[in-house]
């Protein structure tokens, strides 16, 4: 094993460093984790993304960095957007393609987008943790890792290591339902009972999702001494909207989640917008999620890195967690202390940049310059310029290398950290790993990355 790679593990925790040596001495026990015949929920028995059997261990110091990143960056994005589009709802509406009335409410401060569920995707580089994008709403993936914790602990030959160190994996789905229950309690019309409706696509609906998630929902209810019901449906057919409340089959709802974005047959009722804005029901998948989650919002935040409206601590946070980034257009920019025409800068320095669309999913429409030919890169730049400010560019952030399970017991991987946040609270994280076989530099589960669990330790 290479000392410089061991150093990267040691930066996360002493236990992570110790596990690297343990894995080297016990490599015969590191095998691919199989979900076949495992005691896991039905919806995970055919989980399409491979699990890497090498877990990650982080200490309190590392956790605090993840915590600050996921709780502070979304809040700063919200502040920057209000500054950028101040008293210009029409401009905000056109930029993000939302109705002007919703843009006005956003700028008037009537919507607290700090109180949202989010997952930040970040890369740990030589200069620290850098945010690649912010994902907002109930559709953020990665929470499924919680159900395979015991599979990691039960790997043959590794139980002795887990017995040696006290560690835990933060329960991501439980914390999400804890967040929902707290939000329902904050509603003006809260009646003492928490009833939540999950409207999902058919794949989730047909995989016993209700029983699977009810365990976490019931645990959150018990924590607050409350009663309630969790419903899972494939449509809004039985939802009714009355003057002051929203009902499902006669039960007053406190929250509705919409996790059906891939199902074009499910239409969100217009009345849900009104009920959410009137604070009658909590809706974590409201239309403002796309504003905070638009990757261009990070570029807007970055341009305020030295603005007087941001405190010194806020400016430090922007500088610490954001790479250089800007919305793509034919303009002058400052880069590394010098002024450039953006088009010329991108064309002449492709290996230093990543171009991506503002509203993209699953790693689609992300182009890493160092993996592109000069001809292909020039076309990407031209297309981005022509697409009316829909694209952004970030400086290329190279991941620190980490060891993980591979074809020869262990291999080197680039890693993306998926960091969960619920409102103002840290919600855990999970990792995606991409080996050296990656051909385009994009690390995403939908594009072949492996996943692994994160355990927290004292040191």
N, C-alpha and C positions, 0 to 999 in steps of 0.2 A: 504493500500500500504506500501511496505517495504522501510524504509529510505535509505538503501544502493542501492536500485534500482532507487529511485528518484535521488540520487546523480549522477548516470550514465547519466540520462537525463540532469541534471543541468550542467554537464560537457560539453554538446553539446551547450547549450544556456539557458538563463533564460526563454525564451519562451517555450522551450521544457519541462522545469520543470513545468511551469505554465499550459501547456496543460495537463500534467499528472493529476494534481489536477482537472482541468476542466473536463477531461474525467471521472474521478471518480464520480464527482457530476452530470454528464449528460450522464451516461452510457447507458441510454435508447435510445440515439440517435446514438450510435455506432453500425452500422449494416454493414454486408458484402456489398462491392461495387459491384453492378451488371452492367455488360456491355450490358445486354439485352435492346434493344430499346434506348440505349444511343446515343447521337449525336456525334458519333466518326467514324473514317474511317472504311470502310468495312473490311479491313485486321485485325482490332482489335475487331470486334464484336464477334469473336469466339476465343479470346485470351485464351490460354490454362492454363495460370498461374494465380492463385487467387490473388486478391489485398487485402491487409490488410488496413482497413479503418483508421488506426492510422498513420497520417503523421509524418515525422521527421522534426525538426527545428534546424538549425545550425547557429551559429553566425560567425562573420568574423574571429575570432581566429581559430575556427574549420575548416573553409573553407581554411585558409592559410596552415594548416597541410595537408589537402587533396591535395591542389595545389602543395605543395613541393613534396609530395610523388609521384604524377602521372607525374610530369614534370622532376624530378631529377632521379628517379630510372631507367627508360629506358635508359637515357643518360649514367648512370654509368654502366649498363649492357653492352652497346655497347663498352665502354672504356675497361672493364674487358675482354671481348671476344677478342679484338684486342691484349691485353697483353698476354692472355693465349695461343692464337694460332699464335703468332707473326711469320711471315714468314714460316708458316706451313699450307698452303692452303689444302694440301692433308689430313692432320689430321682433320682440320675443316670440310672438305667435308664428311669424313667418320663419324665423330661424329654426324653431323646433317643430314646426308644422302642427300646432295645436290651436284650438279655437281662441279667439282674442279675449273672450270673457274669462276663460281659465287663466290666460296669461295675466290679466288684470288682477285676479285674486291672488295669484302667485306673488306678484310684485307688491301687493298691498299688505303682505305679511299675514294673511288669513290662513295660510297653510303652513304647518310646521313640518317641513320635510326632514328635519333632524330626527323626528320620531318615525323612522322607517326601518325596514329590514333590508340589510345590504350585505354584499360580499365584495370585498376588494380583492382584485387579482394583482399581485405584486411579485417582483423579482428581487432577490437578495444579491446585490452586486458588491464589487470591491468598495464602493462608496456608500454602502448601506442599502436599506430597503427602499425600492422605488415602485410607485403605483403605476400599473399599466391601464387599469380601467376600474370602474365602479359599477356593480350590478345591483339593481334595486328591485324589491318585490318578492313575491312568494315563489317565483319560478327559478330562483337561483339554485343551482345544483351543488352537490357535494355533501349535503347533510346525510345522505344515505350511508356514509362511512361509519356512522355510529353503530349500525347493526352488525358490523363484522369485527368489532373490538375483540370479542372473545376468540375469534378465529386467529387473531394475531397472538393472543396470550397462550393459546393452546397448540401453537406450532411445536412439533416434536423437537426436543432439544433446547427450545428457547424458554421454556417455563422456568428453568433455573435462573435465567437472567431477570425475568419479571419478578421472581420471588426475592431476588437480592435487592431490588430497588422499588421503593414505593412510588407509583406513578398512576396517573389517571388521564383519561381522555374526556375532554369537556363535551357534555351531552348537547350537541348542536340542536337536534329537533326538540328536546325538552325546553331549552332556552328560548326557542322560537315560540312555543305555545305559552310559556311564561310571559313573554312579551305581548302576545295577543290578549291574554287574560288581563294583564295590567291595562292595556289600551281600552278594553271593553269597560273596565271599572271606571275609567276616566270620562266616559260619555255622560252627557248631561242627563240622558234619559235612562241611566243604568238602574235596573230594577232589583238587583241582587242575584240574578241568575245569568250565567254566561252561556249563551247559545251561539255556536259558530258554524257557518256553512262553508265548505270547501267545494267549489265548482271546478271540476277537473276534466281533462280530456279522457277519452274512453280507455286508453291504455291503463291509466292509474285507476280509473273507476272499476275496471274488471279484475283488479289484482288485490282485492280485499284491503284497500287502503284505509278504510274506516277503522277496522279492528286494529290494524298496525299502528296507526297514529293515536288511537284513543288512549293507549297506555301513557303517552307523554302528556296528552291533554288532561287526563284524570290526575296525573301527578301534579300538574300546575294548579288545578282546582283545589287539590288537597292542601297545597302550600298556603293558599289564601282562605281556606275554610269555606269554599263556595260550592255551589251545585251548578250543573250545566249539561249541555248536550253538544256532541260533535256530529255533524251531518256531512256526508259526501255525496254529491250529485253530479250528473253529467249535463245539466242544463239549469236555467233559471226559471223553469216552468212553474214551479210551486212557490216562487217568491212573490210576495205582494207588498206594495208600497202604499202606506197610509200617511196621513198628514204629519204625524210626529214620530213614526217608527216604521221598521221594516220587519216583515214576518215570513216565516217559512212553515207552511202547513200549520198555521196558527200559533207558532212559537216566535216570540220577539227575538230577532237576531241582534247580537252585539258586534259581530264581524262577519265579513264575507271575503274570501280569498278567491282570486281568479287565476288558476294555473292551467289554462286551456289555450294558450296562445298558438299552439300548433293545430288546433281544431277550428277550422273556418266555419263550421256549422253552428258554433256556439256564439251567440251575439250578446254583448253586455247591454242590459236595459238602460235606457237614458235616465230612468228614474234613480238608478244607483248613483249617478254623478250628483244629482240633487241631494240625495240622502247623505252622501258622504260629506259634501260641502256644508250641509246643515248640522253636521256632527251628530247625526242620528245613528250612524253605523260606521265602524272602522273598516276601511278598505285599503289594505296594504299594497294593492296592485292598481292604485289610482293613476290617472293619466300623468301626474307629475313625476312618476317614477322614471319615465323616459327622458325627462329633462336632466335630472341628477345623473342618470345612467348613461346619457349621451357622452361619448368619449371626448367630444369637443368641449364639454364643460370643464374638463381638466385643463385644457388649453386656455380657457378664459380665466380660470383661477390662477394659472401660472403667470399671466401678464400682470397680476396684481401683487407680485412677490415683494415689491418695494413700496406699495401704496400706503399712504398715511392712515387710511381707514382700517388697516390691519395692525394689530399690536405687534410689538417685537416678537413675542412668543408665537403668534400666528404666522408671521413672516418666516420665522425659524422653521416652523412646521412645513410650510410650503417648500422651502428650500431643501429640507431634509428628505421629504417623501416624493416630490415630483421631479421627474426628469424634464429637461428642456422640451417644450412642446408649443405648437401654435397651430391654429386653423390654417389650412392651405388656401392661399390666394396669391395673386400677383402683387407682391408688396415687399417693402423693406423690413428686415428683421435684424435684431441683435443676437448674435450667436458667438459665445466664447469671447465676449468683449468687443466684437467688431460688427460693423454693419454690412449686410449682404442683401442682394436681391434673392428672395426665397427660391425662385425657380432655379437660378444659377447655383445656389448653394446646394440644393437637392441633387441636381444633375451631376455636379462635379464631386460630390462626396457621398455617394450612395451607401457605402459601408457604414456610415455613421448614423443612418436613420432608418426608421420604420414608418411606413405610411399605412393608415387604416381609415376605414369609413366610420363616421360618428355613431351610426345606429346599426351595428353589426352584431352577429351572434356566432358562437361556436368556432371562433377563429377564422370565419370567412371574411374575405376582403381585407386581410392583413398581409402586408408585403414587407419583408425584412430585406433591406437593401443588399446586405452582404451575400444573400442567397439568390440575387437576381443578376442576370446578364445586363450589361450596359444598355443594350437595345430595349430589353423588357422594362428596365427601370425608367428609361426616358418616356416610354408609353404610359406607364403607371402615373408618373408625374403629370403628364399632359392631360390624362383622363381626370385626375383629381382636380387640376386647375379648372377644367371645363365644367365641373359638376357643382358650381355655385356654392362653394364653401361647405360642402357636405363632408369633406375629408380633413384629417389632421395629420400632423407629423410629430413624432417623438424621437428624441435621440435614442439610439440603440442601447439597450441595457443588457449587458452580458451577464448571465447567471453565474454565480459561484458554482463550482462543480461539487457534487456530492456522490457518495457511493450508495448503491442500491443493489437489489438482487438482479442478476443478469444471466446470460447463457453460461458464463463461466464462474458461477457462484456470486460474483459481484462485478458491477460495471459502473461507469461514470454517467451521471445524469445532470442535465439542466433542470431547474425546478421552478415552478410557479406556486406561490403561496396563495391559497384561497382563504381569506380572512373574513369571518362572519361578524357582523355587528347588528344588534337589535336595539334601536333607539340610541341611548347613550351608554350601552353596555357591550363589552366584548363577548362574542358568542362562540369562540373556538375557531379552529382552522383545519384544513386538510391540504395535502400536497398533490400536485401533478408532476410527473417526471417524464422527461423525454431523453432518450439515449442519443448517441452520436449518429444513429441512422437517420435522424430527422433531416429531411431534404429541403424544408422551407423556413426553418427557424421558428415556427409557430407551435407553442406548447399548449395543447388543448386536448381534453379527453376525446372529443369528437373527431380528432385528427390523429389518434393513435397513442396519446400519452397514457402512462400508467398512473395509478393513484395509490396513495398510502395514508395511513393514519398518523395523527400527532398525539403524543403523550406528554403531559406536563410533569416535571420533576422539580425537586428542591434546588439542585445544583447541576 
